[in-house]
Amino acid sequence: MLRQLESRAESPSKIDKTRAVVKDLHSRIRVAIQRIHSISKRIEDLRDNELQPQLEELIEGLSRMWEVMSECHRRQFQIISVAYKNGIMRISVLPESHRHITAHLEQELSLLCSSFTKWIGALKAYLKAINSWLSKCVTIGKSLKRSKKKNIETQITQLLRIRGPPIYVTCGCWYDELEALEPSIKQVSDSIKRLAADTSGFLPHQEKNEGKNAKRPHEASGNDSNIDSAINMSRDEAMKESTSASNEISDSAYNMFRNDALKDSFETSLVFFIGQLKSFAEASVKMYTELDRDIRQAKHNYEISVKGVEVANEENNAESNNQSGSDQQPKPQV
């Protein structure tokens, strides 16, 4: 801009004013760059020295929790499997006074299913939010901008997990492992729903039979009609007694068959439920063990990368110093 003004032979005062504006703008840009650099350093400090240790502490706690849960579910599954195979599980239809306990158990199982899915969903949403925030701190090169968006994300993810700070491996691999556990999560949820449904089978279902005990009007029309009426009533009573007895036998057999079916279904669902909890706990222990290994490897790779950059910077500084020193040496007189 100044050269253009000088080439057009503008007045010196105009050139001086333009030069002052340019210097002021240059100073403001330098201050803004310094502020951005300071903010970036603060973000990096929060990311590497505060967020990363907290995530590692959370991972360590979850790993210990699932190790304990895995051992508990393993013992539960072992005990209940032996009891089921040997036929020593005794599950009986509860009396009326205990049915509210069965209803409470069904409610607790439904709550467990909801809480379990929400907890896993909240953990995945938390990691997804952190990954989204971390991706905004990455500068995209010109060569990557020409690629498709999906390819860009894949390339950036791979580069950051290889050369970037450990937090990219921590959150990225953690989220991917949870996604891989999705079939196991669904199996646990389905097993809880199945057990809750079988539990509700022990609860009584209200049956409304209208008109069973309705009275029939009888009109008296002389002695003959009274005699016929008495004969019909005695015949009806005999038929009712016979039908009632057969119905009692039929209902008793049906209830016995239904109760046996409920017991078998509940026992099977209970064994399946404990088995799914055991499998999920074992998979979680394996997941957090592998995640801890990946984080350690990422830290090692990042330390090597940082040291390499520092060595390269020192070599560049030494070369520049040598060149400046050679330029300052006096030339030999001929």
LUMDRENFI-810754 format. One line per 10 residues: number of its first residue (from 1); their letters; for each residue x, y, z of N, C-alpha, C. Coordinates in steps of 0.2 Angstrom, whole numbers, plus 5000, padded with zeros to 4 digits. Layout:
NUM	A	X Y Z X Y Z X Y Z | ...
***
This chain:
1	MLRQLESRAE	5004 4994 5000 5000 5000 5000 5004 5006 5000 | 5010 5006 5004 5014 5012 5005 5018 5013 4998 | 5020 5007 4995 5023 5008 4989 5019 5011 4983 | 5012 5009 4983 5008 5011 4978 5007 5019 4979 | 5007 5021 4985 5006 5028 4987 5012 5032 4984 | 5018 5029 4986 5024 5032 4983 5025 5032 4976 | 5022 5027 4973 5023 5027 4965 5018 5032 4962 | 5013 5033 4965 5008 5038 4963 5010 5045 4965 | 5016 5046 4968 5018 5052 4970 5013 5056 4975 | 5010 5052 4980 5006 5056 4984 5010 5060 4989
11	SPSKIDKTRA	5006 5064 4992 5009 5069 4997 5012 5066 5003 | 5018 5068 5005 5021 5065 5011 5017 5064 5017 | 5012 5069 5018 5008 5069 5024 5003 5063 5024 | 5000 5062 5018 4996 5056 5017 5000 5049 5018 | 5006 5049 5015 5010 5043 5016 5011 5042 5023 | 5013 5047 5027 5014 5046 5034 5008 5044 5038 | 5002 5047 5036 4996 5045 5040 4995 5037 5038 | 4996 5035 5032 4994 5028 5030 4999 5024 5034 | 5006 5026 5034 5011 5022 5038 5009 5021 5045 | 5007 5027 5048 5005 5026 5055 4999 5022 5056
21	VVKDLHSRIR	4994 5022 5052 4988 5017 5052 4990 5010 5052 | 4995 5009 5047 4997 5002 5046 5001 4999 5052 | 5005 5004 5055 5009 5002 5061 5005 5000 5067 | 4999 5005 5067 4995 5003 5073 4991 4997 5072 | 4989 4995 5066 4985 4989 5064 4990 4983 5065 | 4996 4984 5063 5001 4979 5064 5002 4977 5072 | 5002 4982 5076 5003 4981 5083 4997 4978 5086 | 4991 4980 5084 4985 4977 5086 4985 4969 5084 | 4987 4968 5078 4987 4961 5076 4992 4957 5080 | 4998 4960 5081 5003 4956 5086 5000 4955 5093
31	VAIQRIHSIS	4996 4960 5095 4993 4959 5102 4988 4953 5102 | 4984 4953 5097 4979 4948 5096 4982 4941 5095 | 4987 4941 5091 4990 4934 5091 4993 4932 5097 | 4996 4936 5101 4999 4935 5108 4994 4932 5112 | 4988 4936 5112 4982 4934 5116 4980 4927 5114 | 4979 4926 5108 4977 4919 5105 4982 4914 5107 | 4988 4915 5107 4993 4910 5109 4993 4909 5116 | 4992 4914 5120 4991 4913 5128 4985 4909 5129 | 4979 4910 5126 4973 4906 5127 4974 4899 5125 | 4978 4898 5119 4979 4891 5117 4983 4888 5122
41	KRIEDLRDNE	4988 4891 5125 4992 4888 5130 4988 4886 5136 | 4983 4890 5138 4979 4889 5144 4975 4883 5142 | 4972 4883 5136 4968 4877 5134 4972 4870 5134 | 4978 4871 5132 4982 4865 5132 4984 4863 5139 | 4985 4867 5143 4986 4866 5150 4980 4863 5153 | 4974 4865 5152 4968 4862 5155 4967 4855 5152 | 4968 4855 5146 4967 4848 5142 4972 4843 5145 | 4978 4844 5145 4984 4839 5147 4985 4838 5154 | 4984 4844 5158 4986 4843 5165 4980 4843 5170 | 4974 4844 5168 4968 4844 5172 4963 4839 5170
51	LQPQLEELIE	4961 4840 5163 4956 4835 5161 4959 4828 5160 | 4964 4827 5157 4967 4821 5156 4968 4817 5162 | 4971 4820 5168 4972 4816 5174 4965 4814 5177 | 4960 4818 5176 4953 4817 5179 4950 4811 5175 | 4951 4811 5169 4948 4805 5165 4952 4799 5167 | 4958 4799 5168 4962 4793 5169 4960 4791 5176 | 4958 4795 5181 4956 4793 5187 4949 4790 5187 | 4945 4793 5183 4938 4790 5181 4939 4783 5178 | 4943 4782 5174 4944 4776 5171 4947 4771 5176 | 4951 4773 5180 4954 4768 5185 4948 4766 5190
61	GLSRMWEVMS	4944 4771 5192 4939 4769 5196 4933 4765 5193 | 4932 4766 5187 4927 4761 5183 4930 4755 5182 | 4937 4754 5181 4940 4748 5180 4940 4744 5187 | 4941 4747 5192 4940 4743 5199 4933 4741 5200 | 4928 4746 5199 4921 4744 5200 4919 4738 5196 | 4921 4738 5189 4919 4732 5185 4923 4726 5187 | 4929 4726 5190 4932 4720 5192 4929 4717 5198 | 4926 4721 5203 4922 4719 5208 4916 4716 5206 | 4912 4720 5202 4906 4717 5199 4907 4711 5195 | 4912 4710 5191 4913 4704 5188 4914 4698 5192
71	ECHRRQFQII	4918 4699 5198 4919 4693 5203 4912 4692 5206 | 4908 4697 5208 4902 4696 5211 4897 4692 5206 | 4896 4694 5200 4892 4691 5195 4894 4684 5193 | 4901 4683 5193 4903 4676 5192 4901 4671 5197 | 4902 4673 5204 4899 4669 5209 4892 4668 5209 | 4888 4673 5208 4881 4673 5207 4879 4668 5202 | 4882 4669 5196 4880 4664 5191 4882 4657 5192 | 4888 4656 5195 4890 4649 5197 4885 4646 5202 | 4883 4650 5207 4878 4647 5212 4871 4645 5209 | 4869 4650 5205 4862 4650 5202 4862 4644 5197
81	SVAYKNGIMR	4867 4644 5193 4868 4638 5188 4868 4631 5191 | 4871 4630 5196 4871 4624 5200 4865 4622 5203 | 4861 4628 5206 4855 4627 5209 4850 4625 5203 | 4850 4628 5197 4846 4627 5192 4846 4620 5189 | 4853 4618 5188 4854 4612 5185 4852 4606 5189 | 4853 4607 5196 4851 4601 5201 4844 4601 5203 | 4840 4606 5200 4833 4607 5202 4832 4608 5209 | 4836 4612 5213 4835 4614 5220 4833 4621 5221 | 4831 4624 5215 4828 4631 5216 4821 4630 5218 | 4819 4633 5223 4812 4633 5226 4809 4640 5225
91	ISVLPESHRH	4805 4640 5220 4801 4646 5219 4794 4645 5219 | 4790 4647 5224 4783 4646 5224 4779 4652 5223 | 4773 4651 5221 4768 4657 5221 4767 4660 5228 | 4768 4666 5228 4768 4670 5235 4760 4671 5237 | 4759 4671 5243 4752 4672 5246 4750 4679 5244 | 4744 4681 5246 4742 4687 5245 4745 4693 5248 | 4748 4691 5254 4751 4696 5258 4758 4698 5256 | 4761 4694 5251 4768 4695 5249 4768 4697 5241 | 4762 4698 5239 4761 4700 5231 4764 4707 5230 | 4763 4711 5235 4765 4718 5234 4773 4718 5234
101	ITAHLEQELS	4776 4713 5237 4784 4713 5236 4786 4711 5229 | 4782 4707 5226 4783 4705 5219 4782 4711 5214 | 4777 4715 5216 4775 4721 5212 4781 4726 5213 | 4784 4726 5219 4789 4731 5220 4796 4728 5216 | 4797 4722 5216 4802 4719 5212 4802 4720 5205 | 4796 4720 5202 4795 4721 5195 4796 4729 5194 | 4794 4733 5198 4796 4740 5197 4803 4742 5198 | 4807 4738 5202 4814 4739 5203 4818 4737 5197 | 4815 4731 5194 4819 4729 5188 4818 4734 5182 | 4812 4736 5181 4810 4741 5176 4815 4747 5177
111	LLCSSFTKWI	4815 4750 5183 4820 4755 5185 4827 4754 5184 | 4829 4748 5185 4836 4746 5184 4837 4746 5176 | 4833 4743 5172 4834 4744 5165 4834 4751 5162 | 4830 4755 5165 4830 4762 5163 4836 4766 5165 | 4838 4764 5171 4845 4768 5174 4851 4765 5170 | 4851 4759 5169 4857 4756 5165 4858 4759 5158 | 4852 4759 5154 4853 4762 5148 4854 4770 5148 | 4852 4773 5153 4853 4780 5153 4860 4782 5155 | 4863 4777 5160 4870 4778 5162 4874 4777 5156 | 4874 4772 5153 4878 4771 5147 4877 4776 5142
121	GALKAYLKAI	4871 4779 5141 4870 4784 5136 4873 4791 5138 | 4873 4792 5145 4876 4798 5147 4883 4798 5147 | 4886 4792 5148 4894 4791 5147 4896 4792 5140 | 4892 4790 5135 4894 4790 5128 4893 4798 5126 | 4887 4801 5128 4886 4808 5127 4892 4813 5129 | 4894 4811 5135 4900 4815 5138 4906 4814 5134 | 4908 4808 5132 4914 4807 5128 4913 4810 5121 | 4907 4810 5118 4906 4813 5112 4906 4820 5112 | 4904 4823 5117 4905 4831 5118 4912 4833 5119 | 4916 4829 5123 4923 4830 5123 4927 4830 5117
131	NSWLSKCVTI	4925 4824 5113 4928 4823 5106 4927 4829 5102 | 4920 4831 5102 4918 4837 5098 4922 4843 5099 | 4923 4844 5106 4927 4850 5108 4934 4850 5106 | 4937 4844 5107 4944 4843 5105 4945 4843 5097 | 4940 4841 5093 4941 4842 5086 4941 4849 5084 | 4938 4854 5088 4938 4861 5086 4945 4864 5087 | 4949 4861 5091 4956 4864 5092 4961 4861 5087 | 4959 4858 5082 4964 4856 5077 4963 4860 5070 | 4969 4862 5068 4970 4865 5061 4970 4860 5056 | 4966 4862 5051 4965 4857 5045 4970 4860 5039
141	GKSLKRSKKK	4974 4856 5037 4979 4858 5032 4975 4859 5025 | 4979 4862 5020 4976 4863 5014 4975 4856 5010 | 4979 4852 5011 4979 4845 5007 4972 4841 5010 | 4971 4842 5016 4965 4839 5019 4959 4842 5017 | 4959 4849 5016 4953 4852 5014 4950 4850 5008 | 4954 4848 5003 4952 4845 4997 4948 4839 4997 | 4949 4835 5003 4946 4828 5003 4939 4829 5006 | 4935 4824 5006 4928 4824 5008 4928 4824 5016 | 4922 4827 5018 4922 4828 5026 4923 4822 5030 | 4920 4816 5027 4921 4810 5031 4928 4808 5031
151	NIETQITQLL	4932 4808 5025 4939 4806 5025 4943 4811 5029 | 4941 4817 5029 4945 4822 5033 4945 4820 5041 | 4939 4819 5043 4938 4817 5050 4942 4810 5052 | 4942 4805 5047 4945 4799 5048 4953 4800 5048 | 4955 4804 5044 4963 4806 5043 4965 4810 5050 | 4961 4815 5052 4963 4819 5057 4963 4814 5064 | 4958 4810 5064 4957 4805 5070 4963 4801 5070 | 4965 4798 5065 4971 4793 5065 4978 4797 5066 | 4978 4803 5064 4985 4807 5065 4985 4809 5072 | 4979 4811 5075 4979 4813 5082 4981 4808 5087
161	RIRGPPIYVT	4978 4802 5085 4979 4796 5090 4986 4793 5089 | 4989 4795 5084 4996 4792 5083 5001 4797 5086 | 5000 4804 5084 5005 4809 5086 5003 4814 5091 | 4996 4814 5092 4993 4820 5096 4994 4818 5104 | 4992 4823 5108 4991 4822 5115 4987 4815 5117 | 4989 4812 5123 4985 4806 5125 4978 4807 5125 | 4975 4813 5126 4968 4814 5128 4964 4812 5121 | 4967 4812 5115 4964 4810 5109 4963 4803 5109 | 4967 4799 5112 4967 4792 5112 4962 4790 5118 | 4962 4794 5124 4958 4792 5129 4951 4793 5128
171	CGCWYDELEA	4949 4798 5125 4942 4799 5123 4939 4796 5117 | 4944 4796 5112 4942 4793 5106 4941 4785 5106 | 4946 4782 5109 4946 4774 5110 4941 4772 5115 | 4940 4776 5120 4935 4775 5125 4928 4775 5122 | 4926 4780 5118 4920 4780 5114 4919 4774 5109 | 4924 4773 5106 4924 4767 5101 4923 4761 5104 | 4926 4760 5110 4925 4753 5114 4918 4753 5117 | 4915 4758 5119 4908 4758 5121 4903 4757 5115 | 4905 4759 5109 4901 4758 5103 4901 4750 5102 | 4907 4747 5103 4908 4740 5101 4904 4736 5106
181	LEPSIKQVSD	4903 4739 5112 4899 4735 5118 4892 4736 5117 | 4889 4739 5112 4882 4740 5111 4878 4734 5111 | 4880 4729 5107 4876 4722 5107 4876 4719 5114 | 4881 4720 5118 4881 4717 5125 4876 4721 5129 | 4876 4728 5128 4872 4732 5132 4865 4730 5130 | 4863 4729 5124 4856 4728 5122 4854 4721 5125 | 4859 4716 5126 4857 4710 5128 4856 4710 5136 | 4859 4714 5139 4858 4715 5147 4851 4719 5147 | 4850 4724 5143 4843 4727 5144 4838 4722 5142 | 4838 4718 5137 4833 4714 5136 4832 4708 5141
191	SIKRLAADTS	4838 4706 5144 4837 4701 5149 4833 4704 5156 | 4834 4710 5157 4831 4714 5163 4823 4714 5161 | 4822 4716 5155 4815 4717 5153 4811 4710 5153 | 4815 4705 5151 4812 4698 5151 4811 4695 5158 | 4815 4697 5163 4815 4695 5170 4809 4699 5173 | 4808 4705 5171 4803 4709 5174 4796 4707 5171 | 4796 4705 5165 4790 4702 5162 4788 4695 5166 | 4793 4691 5167 4791 4685 5170 4789 4686 5178 | 4792 4691 5181 4790 4693 5188 4783 4695 5188 | 4781 4699 5183 4774 4701 5183 4769 4696 5182
201	GFLPHQEKNE	4771 4690 5180 4767 4684 5179 4764 4681 5185 | 4768 4683 5191 4766 4680 5197 4760 4684 5200 | 4759 4690 5197 4754 4695 5200 4747 4693 5198 | 4742 4694 5202 4735 4692 5200 4732 4696 5195 | 4728 4694 5190 4725 4698 5185 4718 4698 5186 | 4715 4704 5186 4708 4704 5188 4703 4702 5182 | 4699 4698 5184 4695 4695 5179 4687 4697 5181 | 4684 4700 5176 4677 4702 5177 4672 4698 5173 | 4669 4694 5177 4664 4690 5174 4657 4692 5176 | 4654 4696 5171 4647 4699 5173 4642 4694 5171
211	GKNAKRPHEA	4637 4694 5176 4631 4690 5175 4631 4683 5177 | 4637 4681 5181 4637 4674 5183 4632 4673 5189 | 4632 4677 5193 4627 4676 5199 4621 4680 5198 | 4619 4682 5192 4613 4685 5191 4607 4681 5193 | 4602 4684 5196 4596 4680 5198 4591 4680 5193 | 4587 4674 5192 4582 4674 5187 4575 4674 5190 | 4571 4679 5188 4564 4679 5191 4560 4673 5189 | 4556 4671 5194 4551 4666 5193 4544 4668 5194 | 4540 4667 5189 4533 4669 5190 4528 4663 5193 | 4524 4664 5198 4520 4659 5200 4513 4659 5197
221	SGNDSNIDSA	4511 4654 5194 4504 4653 5191 4501 4647 5193 | 4499 4647 5199 4495 4641 5201 4500 4636 5204 | 4497 4630 5206 4500 4624 5209 4505 4621 5204 | 4502 4620 5198 4506 4616 5193 4513 4620 5191 | 4512 4626 5191 4518 4630 5189 4523 4630 5195 | 4520 4630 5201 4525 4630 5207 4528 4623 5207 | 4525 4618 5205 4528 4611 5205 4533 4611 5200 | 4532 4613 5194 4536 4613 5188 4542 4618 5190 | 4541 4623 5193 4546 4628 5195 4551 4624 5200 | 4548 4621 5205 4553 4617 5210 4557 4612 5206
231	INMSRDEAMK	4554 4608 5202 4558 4603 5198 4563 4606 5194 | 4562 4612 5191 4567 4615 5187 4573 4618 5191 | 4571 4620 5197 4576 4623 5201 4581 4618 5204 | 4578 4612 5206 4582 4606 5208 4586 4604 5203 | 4584 4603 5197 4588 4601 5191 4593 4606 5190 | 4592 4613 5190 4597 4618 5189 4602 4617 5194 | 4600 4617 5200 4605 4616 5206 4610 4610 5205 | 4607 4605 5203 4611 4599 5202 4616 4600 5196 | 4614 4603 5191 4618 4604 5185 4624 4609 5187 | 4622 4614 5191 4627 4619 5193 4632 4616 5198
241	ESTSASNEIS	4630 4611 5202 4635 4608 5207 4639 4604 5203 | 4637 4600 5197 4641 4596 5193 4646 4600 5189 | 4643 4606 5186 4648 4610 5182 4653 4614 5187 | 4651 4616 5193 4655 4619 5198 4661 4614 5199 | 4659 4608 5201 4665 4603 5203 4670 4602 5197 | 4667 4601 5191 4671 4600 5185 4675 4606 5184 | 4672 4612 5185 4676 4619 5184 4682 4619 5189 | 4680 4617 5195 4686 4617 5200 4691 4613 5199 | 4690 4607 5196 4695 4602 5194 4699 4605 5188 | 4695 4608 5183 4699 4611 5177 4703 4617 5179
251	DSAYNMFRND	4700 4621 5184 4704 4627 5186 4710 4625 5190 | 4709 4620 5194 4715 4618 5198 4721 4615 5194 | 4719 4611 5189 4724 4609 5184 4727 4614 5180 | 4723 4619 5178 4726 4625 5174 4730 4629 5178 | 4728 4630 5184 4733 4634 5189 4739 4631 5190 | 4739 4624 5191 4745 4621 5193 4750 4621 5187 | 4747 4620 5181 4751 4620 5174 4754 4627 5173 | 4750 4632 5175 4752 4639 5174 4757 4641 5179 | 4757 4639 5185 4762 4640 5190 4768 4637 5188 | 4768 4631 5186 4774 4627 5184 4777 4631 5178
261	ALKDSFETSL	4773 4633 5174 4776 4637 5168 4779 4643 5170 | 4776 4647 5175 4779 4653 5177 4785 4652 5181 | 4786 4647 5185 4792 4645 5189 4798 4644 5184 | 4796 4639 5179 4801 4637 5174 4804 4644 5170 | 4799 4648 5168 4801 4654 5164 4805 4659 5168 | 4803 4659 5175 4806 4664 5179 4813 4662 5181 | 4814 4655 5182 4821 4652 5183 4825 4653 5177 | 4823 4652 5171 4827 4653 5165 4829 4660 5164 | 4824 4664 5165 4826 4671 5164 4831 4674 5170 | 4830 4671 5176 4835 4673 5181 4842 4671 5179
271	VFFIGQLKSF	4843 4665 5177 4849 4663 5175 4852 4667 5169 | 4848 4668 5165 4850 4672 5159 4852 4679 5161 | 4848 4682 5165 4849 4689 5167 4856 4689 5171 | 4857 4685 5176 4864 4685 5179 4870 4683 5174 | 4868 4679 5169 4874 4677 5164 4875 4683 5160 | 4870 4687 5158 4872 4693 5154 4875 4698 5158 | 4874 4699 5165 4877 4704 5169 4885 4701 5170 | 4886 4695 5170 4893 4692 5171 4897 4694 5164 | 4893 4692 5159 4897 4693 5152 4898 4701 5151 | 4894 4705 5153 4895 4712 5152 4900 4715 5157
281	AEASVKMYTE	4900 4712 5163 4906 4715 5167 4912 4712 5165 | 4913 4706 5163 4919 4704 5160 4922 4708 5154 | 4917 4709 5149 4919 4713 5144 4921 4720 5146 | 4918 4723 5151 4920 4730 5153 4927 4730 5156 | 4928 4725 5160 4935 4724 5163 4940 4724 5157 | 4939 4720 5152 4943 4719 5147 4944 4726 5143 | 4938 4729 5142 4939 4736 5139 4943 4741 5142 | 4942 4741 5149 4946 4746 5153 4953 4744 5153 | 4955 4738 5153 4962 4736 5153 4965 4738 5147 | 4962 4736 5141 4965 4738 5135 4965 4746 5134
291	LDRDIRQAKH	4960 4749 5137 4960 4757 5136 4966 4760 5140 | 4967 4757 5146 4973 4759 5150 4980 4758 5146 | 4980 4752 5143 4986 4750 5139 4987 4755 5133 | 4982 4757 5130 4982 4761 5124 4984 4768 5127 | 4982 4771 5132 4983 4777 5135 4991 4777 5137 | 4993 4772 5140 5001 4772 5141 5005 4772 5135 | 5003 4769 5130 5006 4769 5124 5006 4776 5120 | 5000 4779 5121 5000 4786 5118 5004 4791 5122 | 5005 4790 5128 5009 4794 5132 5016 4793 5130 | 5018 4787 5129 5025 4786 5127 5026 4789 5120
301	NYEISVKGVE	5022 4788 5115 5023 4790 5108 5023 4798 5108 | 5019 4801 5113 5018 4808 5113 5025 4811 5116 | 5028 4808 5121 5034 4810 5124 5040 4810 5118 | 5040 4805 5115 5045 4804 5109 5044 4809 5104 | 5038 4811 5102 5036 4816 5097 5038 4823 5100 | 5037 4824 5106 5038 4831 5109 5046 4832 5109 | 5049 4826 5111 5057 4827 5111 5060 4828 5105 | 5057 4824 5100 5059 4825 5093 5059 4832 5090 | 5053 4835 5092 5052 4842 5090 5057 4847 5093 | 5058 4846 5100 5063 4850 5103 5070 4849 5101
311	VANEENNAES	5072 4843 5099 5078 4842 5096 5079 4845 5089 | 5074 4845 5085 5074 4848 5079 5074 4856 5079 | 5070 4859 5084 5071 4866 5085 5078 4868 5088 | 5081 4864 5092 5088 4866 5094 5093 4866 5089 | 5092 4861 5084 5096 4860 5078 5095 4866 5074 | 5089 4868 5073 5088 4874 5068 5090 4880 5071 | 5090 4881 5078 5092 4887 5081 5100 4887 5081 | 5103 4881 5082 5111 4881 5081 5113 4883 5074 | 5109 4880 5069 5111 4882 5062 5110 4889 5061 | 5105 4892 5063 5104 4899 5062 5109 4903 5065
321	NNQSGSDQQP	5111 4901 5071 5116 4905 5075 5123 4904 5071 | 5125 4899 5069 5131 4898 5065 5131 4902 5059 | 5125 4902 5055 5125 4906 5049 5126 4914 5051 | 5122 4916 5056 5123 4923 5058 5130 4925 5060 | 5133 4920 5064 5140 4921 5066 5145 4921 5060 | 5144 4917 5055 5148 4917 5049 5147 4923 5045 | 5141 4926 5045 5140 4932 5041 5143 4938 5044 | 5144 4938 5051 5147 4943 5055 5155 4943 5054 | 5158 4938 5052 5165 4937 5052 5168 4942 5047 | 5174 4946 5048 5176 4950 5043 5179 4946 5037
331	KPQV	5178 4949 5031 5181 4946 5025 5188 4947 5024 | 5192 4942 5022 5199 4943 5021 5201 4948 5016 | 5206 4952 5017 5208 4957 5012 5212 4954 5007 | 5211 4956 5001 5215 4953 4995 5220 4958 4993
***
